[in-house]
Amino acid sequence: MVLQDLLRVEHLDRAERALGRSISCRLCEEVLYFIDKNVDETSKTLETGIGVSTILFALKGAHHTCVTPHQ
């Protein structure tokens, strides 16, 4: 899976959110493309929350840490 595939899946999920299901507060596409271009398996990353960017960090092979209140 590449970033374009991830964004396509995310766009399909928007219809379900419009029906009152879960909501994604994902980063804008420009930031996701920045991550895609600049992060690799040597990167050490940290973010708050779990979402689309988390999946992208995993796809890039980064050593990634998420801080979330649900853990």
PQR file of N, CA, C, O and H, with PARSE charges and radii, in Angstrom:
ATOM      1  N   MET A   1       0.853  -1.183   0.000 -0.4000 1.5000
ATOM      2  CA  MET A   1       0.000   0.000   0.000 -0.0000 2.0000
ATOM      3  C   MET A   1       0.892   1.238   0.000  0.5500 1.7000
ATOM      4  O   MET A   1       1.895   1.296   0.711 -0.5500 1.4000
ATOM      5  N   VAL A   2       0.519   2.208  -0.793 -0.4000 1.5000
ATOM      6  CA  VAL A   2       1.222   3.491  -0.842 -0.0000 2.0000
ATOM      7  C   VAL A   2       0.273   4.584  -0.367  0.5500 1.7000
ATOM      8  O   VAL A   2      -0.912   4.335  -0.148 -0.5500 1.4000
ATOM      9  H   VAL A   2      -0.296   2.161  -1.370  0.4000 1.0000
ATOM     10  N   LEU A   3       0.798   5.783  -0.209 -0.4000 1.5000
ATOM     11  CA  LEU A   3      -0.004   6.884   0.324 -0.0000 2.0000
ATOM     12  C   LEU A   3      -1.277   7.107  -0.485  0.5500 1.7000
ATOM     13  O   LEU A   3      -2.338   7.339   0.096 -0.5500 1.4000
ATOM     14  H   LEU A   3       1.761   5.984  -0.387  0.4000 1.0000
ATOM     15  N   GLN A   4      -1.195   7.041  -1.806 -0.4000 1.5000
ATOM     16  CA  GLN A   4      -2.392   7.266  -2.634 -0.0000 2.0000
ATOM     17  C   GLN A   4      -3.478   6.239  -2.316  0.5500 1.7000
ATOM     18  O   GLN A   4      -4.661   6.581  -2.296 -0.5500 1.4000
ATOM     19  H   GLN A   4      -0.334   6.852  -2.277  0.4000 1.0000
ATOM     20  N   ASP A   5      -3.092   4.986  -2.068 -0.4000 1.5000
ATOM     21  CA  ASP A   5      -4.065   3.955  -1.694 -0.0000 2.0000
ATOM     22  C   ASP A   5      -4.694   4.275  -0.343  0.5500 1.7000
ATOM     23  O   ASP A   5      -5.904   4.131  -0.163 -0.5500 1.4000
ATOM     24  H   ASP A   5      -2.132   4.709  -2.085  0.4000 1.0000
ATOM     25  N   LEU A   6      -3.869   4.708   0.598 -0.4000 1.5000
ATOM     26  CA  LEU A   6      -4.357   5.058   1.930 -0.0000 2.0000
ATOM     27  C   LEU A   6      -5.350   6.213   1.861  0.5500 1.7000
ATOM     28  O   LEU A   6      -6.385   6.180   2.527 -0.5500 1.4000
ATOM     29  H   LEU A   6      -2.887   4.825   0.452  0.4000 1.0000
ATOM     30  N   LEU A   7      -5.047   7.227   1.069 -0.4000 1.5000
ATOM     31  CA  LEU A   7      -5.950   8.372   0.928 -0.0000 2.0000
ATOM     32  C   LEU A   7      -7.253   7.966   0.251  0.5500 1.7000
ATOM     33  O   LEU A   7      -8.316   8.473   0.609 -0.5500 1.4000
ATOM     34  H   LEU A   7      -4.206   7.254   0.528  0.4000 1.0000
ATOM     35  N   ARG A   8      -7.187   7.067  -0.715 -0.4000 1.5000
ATOM     36  CA  ARG A   8      -8.395   6.605  -1.401 -0.0000 2.0000
ATOM     37  C   ARG A   8      -9.319   5.882  -0.418  0.5500 1.7000
ATOM     38  O   ARG A   8     -10.529   6.110  -0.424 -0.5500 1.4000
ATOM     39  H   ARG A   8      -6.324   6.656  -1.006  0.4000 1.0000
ATOM     40  N   VAL A   9      -8.760   5.017   0.420 -0.4000 1.5000
ATOM     41  CA  VAL A   9      -9.548   4.319   1.438 -0.0000 2.0000
ATOM     42  C   VAL A   9     -10.157   5.324   2.400  0.5500 1.7000
ATOM     43  O   VAL A   9     -11.324   5.201   2.771 -0.5500 1.4000
ATOM     44  H   VAL A   9      -7.778   4.832   0.424  0.4000 1.0000
ATOM     45  N   GLU A  10      -9.376   6.317   2.806 -0.4000 1.5000
ATOM     46  CA  GLU A  10      -9.864   7.346   3.728 -0.0000 2.0000
ATOM     47  C   GLU A  10     -11.022   8.121   3.121  0.5500 1.7000
ATOM     48  O   GLU A  10     -11.986   8.429   3.822 -0.5500 1.4000
ATOM     49  H   GLU A  10      -8.428   6.417   2.505  0.4000 1.0000
ATOM     50  N   HIS A  11     -10.951   8.441   1.838 -0.4000 1.5000
ATOM     51  CA  HIS A  11     -12.043   9.170   1.194 -0.0000 2.0000
ATOM     52  C   HIS A  11     -13.313   8.325   1.151  0.5500 1.7000
ATOM     53  O   HIS A  11     -14.411   8.862   1.293 -0.5500 1.4000
ATOM     54  H   HIS A  11     -10.168   8.190   1.269  0.4000 1.0000
ATOM     55  N   LEU A  12     -13.182   7.028   0.958 -0.4000 1.5000
ATOM     56  CA  LEU A  12     -14.350   6.153   0.960 -0.0000 2.0000
ATOM     57  C   LEU A  12     -15.007   6.124   2.334  0.5500 1.7000
ATOM     58  O   LEU A  12     -16.229   6.020   2.440 -0.5500 1.4000
ATOM     59  H   LEU A  12     -12.290   6.592   0.842  0.4000 1.0000
ATOM     60  N   ASP A  13     -14.199   6.217   3.381 -0.4000 1.5000
ATOM     61  CA  ASP A  13     -14.728   6.190   4.743 -0.0000 2.0000
ATOM     62  C   ASP A  13     -15.486   7.463   5.110  0.5500 1.7000
ATOM     63  O   ASP A  13     -16.266   7.454   6.062 -0.5500 1.4000
ATOM     64  H   ASP A  13     -13.206   6.301   3.295  0.4000 1.0000
ATOM     65  N   ARG A  14     -15.277   8.542   4.387 -0.4000 1.5000
ATOM     66  CA  ARG A  14     -15.960   9.806   4.704 -0.0000 2.0000
ATOM     67  C   ARG A  14     -17.479   9.667   4.622  0.5500 1.7000
ATOM     68  O   ARG A  14     -18.197  10.292   5.402 -0.5500 1.4000
ATOM     69  H   ARG A  14     -14.643   8.548   3.614  0.4000 1.0000
ATOM     70  N   ALA A  15     -17.968   8.869   3.702 -0.4000 1.5000
ATOM     71  CA  ALA A  15     -19.415   8.672   3.574 -0.0000 2.0000
ATOM     72  C   ALA A  15     -19.983   8.057   4.842  0.5500 1.7000
ATOM     73  O   ALA A  15     -21.063   8.445   5.286 -0.5500 1.4000
ATOM     74  H   ALA A  15     -17.384   8.361   3.068  0.4000 1.0000
ATOM     75  N   GLU A  16     -19.274   7.106   5.429 -0.4000 1.5000
ATOM     76  CA  GLU A  16     -19.743   6.495   6.666 -0.0000 2.0000
ATOM     77  C   GLU A  16     -19.741   7.497   7.812  0.5500 1.7000
ATOM     78  O   GLU A  16     -20.652   7.487   8.640 -0.5500 1.4000
ATOM     79  H   GLU A  16     -18.396   6.791   5.068  0.4000 1.0000
ATOM     80  N   ARG A  17     -18.735   8.361   7.873 -0.4000 1.5000
ATOM     81  CA  ARG A  17     -18.698   9.375   8.934 -0.0000 2.0000
ATOM     82  C   ARG A  17     -19.858  10.347   8.796  0.5500 1.7000
ATOM     83  O   ARG A  17     -20.379  10.843   9.795 -0.5500 1.4000
ATOM     84  H   ARG A  17     -17.995   8.369   7.201  0.4000 1.0000
ATOM     85  N   ALA A  18     -20.260  10.620   7.569 -0.4000 1.5000
ATOM     86  CA  ALA A  18     -21.391  11.519   7.349 -0.0000 2.0000
ATOM     87  C   ALA A  18     -22.677  10.916   7.896  0.5500 1.7000
ATOM     88  O   ALA A  18     -23.633  11.637   8.181 -0.5500 1.4000
ATOM     89  H   ALA A  18     -19.836  10.217   6.757  0.4000 1.0000
ATOM     90  N   LEU A  19     -22.701   9.606   8.042 -0.4000 1.5000
ATOM     91  CA  LEU A  19     -23.879   8.929   8.580 -0.0000 2.0000
ATOM     92  C   LEU A  19     -23.833   8.811  10.102  0.5500 1.7000
ATOM     93  O   LEU A  19     -24.661   8.118  10.693 -0.5500 1.4000
ATOM     94  H   LEU A  19     -21.925   9.020   7.810  0.4000 1.0000
ATOM     95  N   GLY A  20     -22.877   9.480  10.737 -0.4000 1.5000
ATOM     96  CA  GLY A  20     -22.828   9.490  12.194 -0.0000 2.0000
ATOM     97  C   GLY A  20     -21.887   8.474  12.799  0.5500 1.7000
ATOM     98  O   GLY A  20     -21.902   8.267  14.012 -0.5500 1.4000
ATOM     99  H   GLY A  20     -22.205  10.043  10.257  0.4000 1.0000
ATOM    100  N   ARG A  21     -21.082   7.845  11.996 -0.4000 1.5000
ATOM    101  CA  ARG A  21     -20.117   6.883  12.519 -0.0000 2.0000
ATOM    102  C   ARG A  21     -18.843   7.615  12.936  0.5500 1.7000
ATOM    103  O   ARG A  21     -18.822   8.845  12.970 -0.5500 1.4000
ATOM    104  H   ARG A  21     -21.070   8.013  11.011  0.4000 1.0000
ATOM    105  N   SER A  22     -17.794   6.882  13.250 -0.4000 1.5000
ATOM    106  CA  SER A  22     -16.568   7.488  13.778 -0.0000 2.0000
ATOM    107  C   SER A  22     -16.003   8.571  12.860  0.5500 1.7000
ATOM    108  O   SER A  22     -16.208   8.552  11.646 -0.5500 1.4000
ATOM    109  H   SER A  22     -17.811   5.882  13.223  0.4000 1.0000
ATOM    110  N   ILE A  23     -15.294   9.506  13.465 -0.4000 1.5000
ATOM    111  CA  ILE A  23     -14.757  10.658  12.741 -0.0000 2.0000
ATOM    112  C   ILE A  23     -13.233  10.627  12.801  0.5500 1.7000
ATOM    113  O   ILE A  23     -12.649  10.345  13.847 -0.5500 1.4000
ATOM    114  H   ILE A  23     -15.127   9.522  14.451  0.4000 1.0000
ATOM    115  N   SER A  24     -12.604  10.917  11.683 -0.4000 1.5000
ATOM    116  CA  SER A  24     -11.150  11.011  11.611 -0.0000 2.0000
ATOM    117  C   SER A  24     -10.750  12.482  11.560  0.5500 1.7000
ATOM    118  O   SER A  24     -11.256  13.242  10.735 -0.5500 1.4000
ATOM    119  H   SER A  24     -13.078  11.147  10.833  0.4000 1.0000
ATOM    120  N   CYS A  25      -9.856  12.871  12.432 -0.4000 1.5000
ATOM    121  CA  CYS A  25      -9.307  14.233  12.408 -0.0000 2.0000
ATOM    122  C   CYS A  25      -7.917  14.166  11.800  0.5500 1.7000
ATOM    123  O   CYS A  25      -6.939  14.611  12.401 -0.5500 1.4000
ATOM    124  H   CYS A  25      -9.445  12.254  13.102  0.4000 1.0000
ATOM    125  N   ARG A  26      -7.842  13.612  10.619 -0.4000 1.5000
ATOM    126  CA  ARG A  26      -6.540  13.344  10.008 -0.0000 2.0000
ATOM    127  C   ARG A  26      -5.836  14.616   9.571  0.5500 1.7000
ATOM    128  O   ARG A  26      -6.441  15.678   9.428 -0.5500 1.4000
ATOM    129  H   ARG A  26      -8.636  13.251  10.130  0.4000 1.0000
ATOM    130  N   LEU A  27      -4.555  14.470   9.367 -0.4000 1.5000
ATOM    131  CA  LEU A  27      -3.740  15.569   8.860 -0.0000 2.0000
ATOM    132  C   LEU A  27      -4.147  15.898   7.433  0.5500 1.7000
ATOM    133  O   LEU A  27      -4.706  15.054   6.732 -0.5500 1.4000
ATOM    134  H   LEU A  27      -4.063  13.606   9.483  0.4000 1.0000
ATOM    135  N   CYS A  28      -3.868  17.115   7.004 -0.4000 1.5000
ATOM    136  CA  CYS A  28      -4.164  17.485   5.620 -0.0000 2.0000
ATOM    137  C   CYS A  28      -3.232  16.703   4.689  0.5500 1.7000
ATOM    138  O   CYS A  28      -2.172  16.236   5.104 -0.5500 1.4000
ATOM    139  H   CYS A  28      -3.414  17.801   7.573  0.4000 1.0000
ATOM    140  N   GLU A  29      -3.640  16.571   3.434 -0.4000 1.5000
ATOM    141  CA  GLU A  29      -2.875  15.773   2.481 -0.0000 2.0000
ATOM    142  C   GLU A  29      -1.455  16.290   2.294  0.5500 1.7000
ATOM    143  O   GLU A  29      -0.539  15.495   2.085 -0.5500 1.4000
ATOM    144  H   GLU A  29      -4.502  16.951   3.097  0.4000 1.0000
ATOM    145  N   GLU A  30      -1.249  17.609   2.364 -0.4000 1.5000
ATOM    146  CA  GLU A  30       0.091  18.165   2.203 -0.0000 2.0000
ATOM    147  C   GLU A  30       1.042  17.635   3.274  0.5500 1.7000
ATOM    148  O   GLU A  30       2.195  17.316   2.981 -0.5500 1.4000
ATOM    149  H   GLU A  30      -1.993  18.255   2.533  0.4000 1.0000
ATOM    150  N   VAL A  31       0.562  17.543   4.508 -0.4000 1.5000
ATOM    151  CA  VAL A  31       1.397  17.035   5.599 -0.0000 2.0000
ATOM    152  C   VAL A  31       1.652  15.541   5.417  0.5500 1.7000
ATOM    153  O   VAL A  31       2.765  15.068   5.648 -0.5500 1.4000
ATOM    154  H   VAL A  31      -0.374  17.802   4.745  0.4000 1.0000
ATOM    155  N   LEU A  32       0.629  14.801   5.006 -0.4000 1.5000
ATOM    156  CA  LEU A  32       0.818  13.372   4.765 -0.0000 2.0000
ATOM    157  C   LEU A  32       1.834  13.129   3.651  0.5500 1.7000
ATOM    158  O   LEU A  32       2.651  12.214   3.751 -0.5500 1.4000
ATOM    159  H   LEU A  32      -0.275  15.186   4.818  0.4000 1.0000
ATOM    160  N   TYR A  33       1.794  13.935   2.595 -0.4000 1.5000
ATOM    161  CA  TYR A  33       2.790  13.811   1.525 -0.0000 2.0000
ATOM    162  C   TYR A  33       4.187  14.185   2.027  0.5500 1.7000
ATOM    163  O   TYR A  33       5.175  13.591   1.595 -0.5500 1.4000
ATOM    164  H   TYR A  33       1.131  14.678   2.513  0.4000 1.0000
ATOM    165  N   PHE A  34       4.282  15.167   2.940 -0.4000 1.5000
ATOM    166  CA  PHE A  34       5.573  15.525   3.532 -0.0000 2.0000
ATOM    167  C   PHE A  34       6.140  14.336   4.305  0.5500 1.7000
ATOM    168  O   PHE A  34       7.316  13.999   4.164 -0.5500 1.4000
ATOM    169  H   PHE A  34       3.479  15.650   3.291  0.4000 1.0000
ATOM    170  N   ILE A  35       5.297  13.704   5.121 -0.4000 1.5000
ATOM    171  CA  ILE A  35       5.723  12.519   5.875 -0.0000 2.0000
ATOM    172  C   ILE A  35       6.169  11.427   4.907  0.5500 1.7000
ATOM    173  O   ILE A  35       7.217  10.810   5.097 -0.5500 1.4000
ATOM    174  H   ILE A  35       4.342  13.977   5.235  0.4000 1.0000
ATOM    175  N   ASP A  36       5.376  11.194   3.879 -0.4000 1.5000
ATOM    176  CA  ASP A  36       5.684  10.155   2.901 -0.0000 2.0000
ATOM    177  C   ASP A  36       7.045  10.386   2.251  0.5500 1.7000
ATOM    178  O   ASP A  36       7.790   9.436   2.008 -0.5500 1.4000
ATOM    179  H   ASP A  36       4.524  11.695   3.725  0.4000 1.0000
ATOM    180  N   LYS A  37       7.363  11.629   1.975 -0.4000 1.5000
ATOM    181  CA  LYS A  37       8.620  11.971   1.293 -0.0000 2.0000
ATOM    182  C   LYS A  37       9.823  11.947   2.232  0.5500 1.7000
ATOM    183  O   LYS A  37      10.932  11.630   1.800 -0.5500 1.4000
ATOM    184  H   LYS A  37       6.758  12.400   2.172  0.4000 1.0000
ATOM    185  N   ASN A  38       9.624  12.277   3.513 -0.4000 1.5000
ATOM    186  CA  ASN A  38      10.751  12.510   4.412 -0.0000 2.0000
ATOM    187  C   ASN A  38      10.984  11.457   5.486  0.5500 1.7000
ATOM    188  O   ASN A  38      12.034  11.465   6.128 -0.5500 1.4000
ATOM    189  H   ASN A  38       8.724  12.534   3.864  0.4000 1.0000
ATOM    190  N   VAL A  39      10.045  10.560   5.696 -0.4000 1.5000
ATOM    191  CA  VAL A  39      10.188   9.543   6.743 -0.0000 2.0000
ATOM    192  C   VAL A  39      10.577   8.215   6.093  0.5500 1.7000
ATOM    193  O   VAL A  39      10.060   7.845   5.039 -0.5500 1.4000
ATOM    194  H   VAL A  39       9.192  10.553   5.175  0.4000 1.0000
ATOM    195  N   ASP A  40      11.508   7.503   6.754 -0.4000 1.5000
ATOM    196  CA  ASP A  40      11.882   6.173   6.279 -0.0000 2.0000
ATOM    197  C   ASP A  40      12.160   5.275   7.481  0.5500 1.7000
ATOM    198  O   ASP A  40      11.852   5.632   8.617 -0.5500 1.4000
ATOM    199  H   ASP A  40      11.928   7.803   7.611  0.4000 1.0000
ATOM    200  N   GLU A  41      12.743   4.110   7.221 -0.4000 1.5000
ATOM    201  CA  GLU A  41      12.960   3.129   8.289 -0.0000 2.0000
ATOM    202  C   GLU A  41      14.002   3.580   9.310  0.5500 1.7000
ATOM    203  O   GLU A  41      14.131   2.949  10.359 -0.5500 1.4000
ATOM    204  H   GLU A  41      12.993   3.819   6.298  0.4000 1.0000
ATOM    205  N   THR A  42      14.740   4.640   9.041 -0.4000 1.5000
ATOM    206  CA  THR A  42      15.703   5.156  10.024 -0.0000 2.0000
ATOM    207  C   THR A  42      15.097   6.250  10.908  0.5500 1.7000
ATOM    208  O   THR A  42      15.755   6.728  11.832 -0.5500 1.4000
ATOM    209  H   THR A  42      14.635   5.153   8.189  0.4000 1.0000
ATOM    210  N   SER A  43      13.871   6.642  10.637 -0.4000 1.5000
ATOM    211  CA  SER A  43      13.217   7.738  11.371 -0.0000 2.0000
ATOM    212  C   SER A  43      12.683   7.263  12.719  0.5500 1.7000
ATOM    213  O   SER A  43      12.199   6.139  12.852 -0.5500 1.4000
ATOM    214  H   SER A  43      13.337   6.254   9.886  0.4000 1.0000
ATOM    215  N   LYS A  44      12.780   8.140  13.712 -0.4000 1.5000
ATOM    216  CA  LYS A  44      12.161   7.928  15.023 -0.0000 2.0000
ATOM    217  C   LYS A  44      11.119   9.014  15.175  0.5500 1.7000
ATOM    218  O   LYS A  44      11.452  10.198  15.199 -0.5500 1.4000
ATOM    219  H   LYS A  44      13.172   9.053  13.604  0.4000 1.0000
ATOM    220  N   THR A  45       9.853   8.621  15.277 -0.4000 1.5000
ATOM    221  CA  THR A  45       8.753   9.586  15.240 -0.0000 2.0000
ATOM    222  C   THR A  45       7.863   9.452  16.467  0.5500 1.7000
ATOM    223  O   THR A  45       7.799   8.400  17.103 -0.5500 1.4000
ATOM    224  H   THR A  45       9.582   7.658  15.257  0.4000 1.0000
ATOM    225  N   LEU A  46       7.178  10.546  16.782 -0.4000 1.5000
ATOM    226  CA  LEU A  46       6.273  10.616  17.925 -0.0000 2.0000
ATOM    227  C   LEU A  46       5.056  11.423  17.507  0.5500 1.7000
ATOM    228  O   LEU A  46       5.187  12.465  16.865 -0.5500 1.4000
ATOM    229  H   LEU A  46       7.230  11.401  16.266  0.4000 1.0000
ATOM    230  N   GLU A  47       3.874  10.947  17.868 -0.4000 1.5000
ATOM    231  CA  GLU A  47       2.656  11.705  17.587 -0.0000 2.0000
ATOM    232  C   GLU A  47       1.646  11.499  18.702  0.5500 1.7000
ATOM    233  O   GLU A  47       1.740  10.547  19.476 -0.5500 1.4000
ATOM    234  H   GLU A  47       3.767  10.101  18.389  0.4000 1.0000
ATOM    235  N   THR A  48       0.684  12.399  18.771 -0.4000 1.5000
ATOM    236  CA  THR A  48      -0.449  12.224  19.673 -0.0000 2.0000
ATOM    237  C   THR A  48      -1.624  11.739  18.844  0.5500 1.7000
ATOM    238  O   THR A  48      -1.878  12.250  17.753 -0.5500 1.4000
ATOM    239  H   THR A  48       0.607  13.172  18.142  0.4000 1.0000
ATOM    240  N   GLY A  49      -2.333  10.759  19.363 -0.4000 1.5000
ATOM    241  CA  GLY A  49      -3.465  10.197  18.645 -0.0000 2.0000
ATOM    242  C   GLY A  49      -3.054   9.024  17.772  0.5500 1.7000
ATOM    243  O   GLY A  49      -1.873   8.737  17.581 -0.5500 1.4000
ATOM    244  H   GLY A  49      -2.126  10.345  20.249  0.4000 1.0000
ATOM    245  N   ILE A  50      -4.073   8.360  17.252 -0.4000 1.5000
ATOM    246  CA  ILE A  50      -3.867   7.206  16.376 -0.0000 2.0000
ATOM    247  C   ILE A  50      -4.799   7.372  15.194  0.5500 1.7000
ATOM    248  O   ILE A  50      -6.011   7.504  15.363 -0.5500 1.4000
ATOM    249  H   ILE A  50      -5.033   8.593  17.407  0.4000 1.0000
ATOM    250  N   GLY A  51      -4.236   7.365  14.001 -0.4000 1.5000
ATOM    251  CA  GLY A  51      -5.082   7.534  12.824 -0.0000 2.0000
ATOM    252  C   GLY A  51      -4.340   7.272  11.532  0.5500 1.7000
ATOM    253  O   GLY A  51      -3.468   6.407  11.459 -0.5500 1.4000
ATOM    254  H   GLY A  51      -3.251   7.258  13.864  0.4000 1.0000
ATOM    255  N   VAL A  52      -4.699   8.028  10.523 -0.4000 1.5000
ATOM    256  CA  VAL A  52      -4.135   7.847   9.190 -0.0000 2.0000
ATOM    257  C   VAL A  52      -2.622   8.035   9.209  0.5500 1.7000
ATOM    258  O   VAL A  52      -1.897   7.262   8.582 -0.5500 1.4000
ATOM    259  H   VAL A  52      -5.407   8.731  10.582  0.4000 1.0000
ATOM    260  N   SER A  53      -2.139   9.043   9.913 -0.4000 1.5000
ATOM    261  CA  SER A  53      -0.688   9.263   9.966 -0.0000 2.0000
ATOM    262  C   SER A  53       0.021   8.082  10.623  0.5500 1.7000
ATOM    263  O   SER A  53       1.133   7.735  10.225 -0.5500 1.4000
ATOM    264  H   SER A  53      -2.728   9.671  10.422  0.4000 1.0000
ATOM    265  N   THR A  54      -0.598   7.466  11.614 -0.4000 1.5000
ATOM    266  CA  THR A  54      -0.013   6.296  12.263 -0.0000 2.0000
ATOM    267  C   THR A  54       0.184   5.169  11.258  0.5500 1.7000
ATOM    268  O   THR A  54       1.223   4.509  11.245 -0.5500 1.4000
ATOM    269  H   THR A  54      -1.501   7.748  11.938  0.4000 1.0000
ATOM    270  N   ILE A  55      -0.814   4.961  10.426 -0.4000 1.5000
ATOM    271  CA  ILE A  55      -0.711   3.931   9.386 -0.0000 2.0000
ATOM    272  C   ILE A  55       0.419   4.281   8.430  0.5500 1.7000
ATOM    273  O   ILE A  55       1.201   3.412   8.044 -0.5500 1.4000
ATOM    274  H   ILE A  55      -1.657   5.497  10.437  0.4000 1.0000
ATOM    275  N   LEU A  56       0.508   5.544   8.050 -0.4000 1.5000
ATOM    276  CA  LEU A  56       1.561   5.967   7.132 -0.0000 2.0000
ATOM    277  C   LEU A  56       2.945   5.770   7.750  0.5500 1.7000
ATOM    278  O   LEU A  56       3.853   5.286   7.074 -0.5500 1.4000
ATOM    279  H   LEU A  56      -0.126   6.251   8.364  0.4000 1.0000
ATOM    280  N   PHE A  57       3.122   6.139   9.030 -0.4000 1.5000
ATOM    281  CA  PHE A  57       4.409   5.919   9.689 -0.0000 2.0000
ATOM    282  C   PHE A  57       4.765   4.428   9.676  0.5500 1.7000
ATOM    283  O   PHE A  57       5.923   4.070   9.461 -0.5500 1.4000
ATOM    284  H   PHE A  57       2.384   6.531   9.578  0.4000 1.0000
ATOM    285  N   ALA A  58       3.784   3.567   9.904 -0.4000 1.5000
ATOM    286  CA  ALA A  58       4.030   2.122   9.865 -0.0000 2.0000
ATOM    287  C   ALA A  58       4.417   1.669   8.463  0.5500 1.7000
ATOM    288  O   ALA A  58       5.340   0.871   8.301 -0.5500 1.4000
ATOM    289  H   ALA A  58       2.843   3.858  10.078  0.4000 1.0000
ATOM    290  N   LEU A  59       3.721   2.169   7.455 -0.4000 1.5000
ATOM    291  CA  LEU A  59       4.051   1.815   6.074 -0.0000 2.0000
ATOM    292  C   LEU A  59       5.470   2.232   5.703  0.5500 1.7000
ATOM    293  O   LEU A  59       6.142   1.552   4.928 -0.5500 1.4000
ATOM    294  H   LEU A  59       2.971   2.817   7.587  0.4000 1.0000
ATOM    295  N   LYS A  60       5.917   3.350   6.259 -0.4000 1.5000
ATOM    296  CA  LYS A  60       7.262   3.852   5.968 -0.0000 2.0000
ATOM    297  C   LYS A  60       8.335   3.106   6.760  0.5500 1.7000
ATOM    298  O   LYS A  60       9.524   3.253   6.475 -0.5500 1.4000
ATOM    299  H   LYS A  60       5.371   3.902   6.889  0.4000 1.0000
ATOM    300  N   GLY A  61       7.934   2.313   7.747 -0.4000 1.5000
ATOM    301  CA  GLY A  61       8.882   1.534   8.536 -0.0000 2.0000
ATOM    302  C   GLY A  61       9.556   2.307   9.651  0.5500 1.7000
ATOM    303  O   GLY A  61      10.581   1.869  10.173 -0.5500 1.4000
ATOM    304  H   GLY A  61       6.968   2.194   7.979  0.4000 1.0000
ATOM    305  N   ALA A  62       9.002   3.449  10.025 -0.4000 1.5000
ATOM    306  CA  ALA A  62       9.594   4.273  11.084 -0.0000 2.0000
ATOM    307  C   ALA A  62       9.453   3.596  12.447  0.5500 1.7000
ATOM    308  O   ALA A  62       8.526   2.819  12.676 -0.5500 1.4000
ATOM    309  H   ALA A  62       8.170   3.805   9.601  0.4000 1.0000
ATOM    310  N   HIS A  63      10.394   3.908  13.348 -0.4000 1.5000
ATOM    311  CA  HIS A  63      10.249   3.513  14.752 -0.0000 2.0000
ATOM    312  C   HIS A  63       9.328   4.566  15.359  0.5500 1.7000
ATOM    313  O   HIS A  63       9.764   5.674  15.671 -0.5500 1.4000
ATOM    314  H   HIS A  63      11.146   4.539  13.162  0.4000 1.0000
ATOM    315  N   HIS A  64       8.047   4.215  15.524 -0.4000 1.5000
ATOM    316  CA  HIS A  64       7.012   5.206  15.802 -0.0000 2.0000
ATOM    317  C   HIS A  64       6.381   4.989  17.169  0.5500 1.7000
ATOM    318  O   HIS A  64       6.100   3.857  17.561 -0.5500 1.4000
ATOM    319  H   HIS A  64       7.693   3.315  15.270  0.4000 1.0000
ATOM    320  N   THR A  65       6.162   6.085  17.890 -0.4000 1.5000
ATOM    321  CA  THR A  65       5.493   6.053  19.185 -0.0000 2.0000
ATOM    322  C   THR A  65       4.250   6.924  19.124  0.5500 1.7000
ATOM    323  O   THR A  65       4.299   8.063  18.658 -0.5500 1.4000
ATOM    324  H   THR A  65       6.391   7.005  17.571  0.4000 1.0000
ATOM    325  N   CYS A  66       3.124   6.375  19.604 -0.4000 1.5000
ATOM    326  CA  CYS A  66       1.856   7.122  19.682 -0.0000 2.0000
ATOM    327  C   CYS A  66       1.521   7.370  21.145  0.5500 1.7000
ATOM    328  O   CYS A  66       1.659   6.477  21.981 -0.5500 1.4000
ATOM    329  H   CYS A  66       3.085   5.451  19.983  0.4000 1.0000
ATOM    330  N   VAL A  67       1.086   8.574  21.447 -0.4000 1.5000
ATOM    331  CA  VAL A  67       0.591   8.909  22.773 -0.0000 2.0000
ATOM    332  C   VAL A  67      -0.910   9.102  22.630  0.5500 1.7000
ATOM    333  O   VAL A  67      -1.368   9.987  21.907 -0.5500 1.4000
ATOM    334  H   VAL A  67       0.974   9.299  20.767  0.4000 1.0000
ATOM    335  N   THR A  68      -1.671   8.264  23.327 -0.4000 1.5000
ATOM    336  CA  THR A  68      -3.119   8.332  23.220 -0.0000 2.0000
ATOM    337  C   THR A  68      -3.757   8.103  24.584  0.5500 1.7000
ATOM    338  O   THR A  68      -3.257   7.293  25.365 -0.5500 1.4000
ATOM    339  H   THR A  68      -1.299   7.546  23.915  0.4000 1.0000
ATOM    340  N   PRO A  69      -4.845   8.796  24.883 -0.5600 1.5000
ATOM    341  CA  PRO A  69      -5.487   8.620  26.185  0.2800 2.0000
ATOM    342  C   PRO A  69      -6.217   7.284  26.313  0.5500 1.7000
ATOM    343  O   PRO A  69      -6.680   6.940  27.400 -0.5500 1.4000
ATOM    344  N   HIS A  70      -6.325   6.534  25.232 -0.4000 1.5000
ATOM    345  CA  HIS A  70      -7.090   5.290  25.255 -0.0000 2.0000
ATOM    346  C   HIS A  70      -6.241   4.076  25.601  0.5500 1.7000
ATOM    347  O   HIS A  70      -6.729   2.949  25.525 -0.5500 1.4000
ATOM    348  H   HIS A  70      -5.949   6.813  24.348  0.4000 1.0000
ATOM    349  N   GLN A  71      -4.987   4.277  25.978 -0.4000 1.5000
ATOM    350  CA  GLN A  71      -4.126   3.137  26.323 -0.0000 2.0000
ATOM    351  C   GLN A  71      -3.924   3.054  27.807  0.5500 1.7000
ATOM    352  O   GLN A  71      -3.229   2.158  28.286 -0.5500 1.4000
ATOM    353  H   GLN A  71      -4.590   5.193  26.039  0.4000 1.0000
TER
END
